[in-house]
């Protein structure tokens, strides 16, 4: 049940990520056409782009975490024993959890300052920054929560001595696994 729910959640996040980027692309296209053809501007394409990229980045962290797509150098990984691989995978999950907490903490500090100063964007829209920053923060909190959950799972498996299960769930994807996934996706299409 949890895995099915998580897969659905990742599908929703992936769609949201894609829709945000498509929406931004359409807005920039409209802005460009209006400037070139009509000599007018909607203003704020760069502002909106910054917001979309910040939120999309946080969503992409979450998707990459669920798909084990974060980049890890695995040149020597396959040559190590199962136990060493498990410890390396556990360290990778620890580093992602720490990264998520680190970024979430500093986004909170930014939000705290925004609230203190009632900050607005220095653009034509003068957007109250609390709105886009809150969405950014929520997206990063989702990543932090998922990375902490993954770290807790990896820790349980490590200390239970279930190195095979830890390696199966947390190892970096091999080139063969990535190829098999791509071929499977191609067949479904």
N, C-alpha and C positions, 0 to 999 in steps of 0.2 A: 504493500500500500504506500509506504513512504517513498519508495523508489519511483512509483508511478506518479505520485503527487509532485515529486521533485522534477521529474521529466516534464510534466505539464507546466510547472512553474518556469523551467528553463525555456520551454517553447514560448511562453508568454513574454518572458524577458527578451528573448531573441526577436520576436515580432516587434516589441516596443522599440528595441534597439534599431531594427531595420526601418520602422516607420518614422522614427525621429530623424534618421539620416536622409531618408527619402524626402520628408517634409522640408528639411534644411536645404536639400538640393533644389527642390522646386522653388523655395523662397529666393535662393540666390539666383536661380535662372530668371525668375520674374523680375527681380531687382536689376539684373544685368540688361534684360530686354527693355525695361522701362528707362534706364539710363541712356541706352544707345538710341532707342527709337523716339522716346518722348522727352528726353532731357529731364526727367523727374526721378525721384528716388523715394522708396518706402522708408529709408533710413533703418539702421539697426541690424543689417544682415550680419555684420561682424559680431555684434552683441549677441544675437540669437545663436550664431554659430558657436560662440564660446560656451554658452549655456548647454547647447546640445552636445558638444564634444565632451564637456565635463561629466554630464550625466551618462552619456554613451560609454565613456571610458570606465566608469564605475560598473555599469551593466556588463561591459565586456570582461572585466575581471571576474565577475560572478559566472558568466558563461564559460570562460576559460577554466575556472576552477572545477566546474561540474564535468567538463569534458576532458580534464587532465591535459589541457593544452598550453599551460604555462611553460615557457621555455626552460629546459634544464639541459645542461651539458651531460650527455650520457655516454660519452666515449668509453669510459672505463666501467661504467655501471654494470653492464652485463658480465663483466669478468670477475666481479666480486661474489662472495658467498651470499646465500639467501639472507643470512643474518645481517651482514653489512648492508646489503641492498635495503633491508627493512629499516635499519637505522638511518640510512640516507633519505629514504622516503619520509620517515618520521620527521627528520630535520627540515625537509622541504615543506612539509605541512606546518611545522612550527614557524618557519620563516614567513609563510603566507599569512598565518594568523597574526603574527606580530606586525607585519606590514599593514594588514587591514585595520588593526587597532591603532597603529601609529597614524595612519592617514585619517581615520575617523576622529581621532583626538584633535588633530590640527584643523580639520574642517570645523569641528565644534568651536575651536578658538576663533576661527574666522567668523562664524555665525555669532558668537558672543560679542565680538567687536562690532559687527554689523548692527546688532540690536542696540548696543550702547550708543553708537553714533547715528543711528537711523540712516544708514548709508543707502545711497542710490547710485545707479550706474552713471558715469560721466558721459552719457550719450544723449542723443535726441529723445530717446524714450524715457530717460530718467527712471528706469525700473527700480522699485525698491528691492535691493539685493537679497533681502531675506527670503523672497519667493524662490528664485532659482537656486540659491544656496541650500535651502531646505530640501529641495528635490535632490540635489547633488548629495547632500548628507544622507538622506534616506537610502539612495542607491548605494552609497558606500557602506552604510550600516548593514544592508542586506549582504554585501560581500563579506564584511567583517563577521557577521553571524554565521554565514556558511563556512567561512574559513576556520572559525573557532569550532564549529561542529565537526568539520573534517579532522581537525587536529585532535579533538577529543576522541573521535573514532580511531584514529591512528595510534593514539596513546594507549587506548584500551587494548588494541590488537598487539602492540609492542610489548606491553607489560604482561599480557596473557601468554606471550611466547608464540603467538600465531603469525609467524613471519611470512608464511606462504600467503595467508589471507591479506596481510598488510601489503605485501608486494603486488598482489593481484589488484587490489583496490587503488593503490597510490603510486605505483611505478610510472615513470614517464612512458608515454606511448612509443613503441618501436615503429620503425619505418613500415614493417610488415603490417602492424595493427592499423596504422593510418591508411595504408593502401587498401586493406580489407574493408575499412569503413567507407572509403571513397567508392570502391566498387559496389558495395551494398547500396549506397545512396544512388549510384548511377542506375542500378537495376530497378530500384523503386520508382525512379522517374520514368 
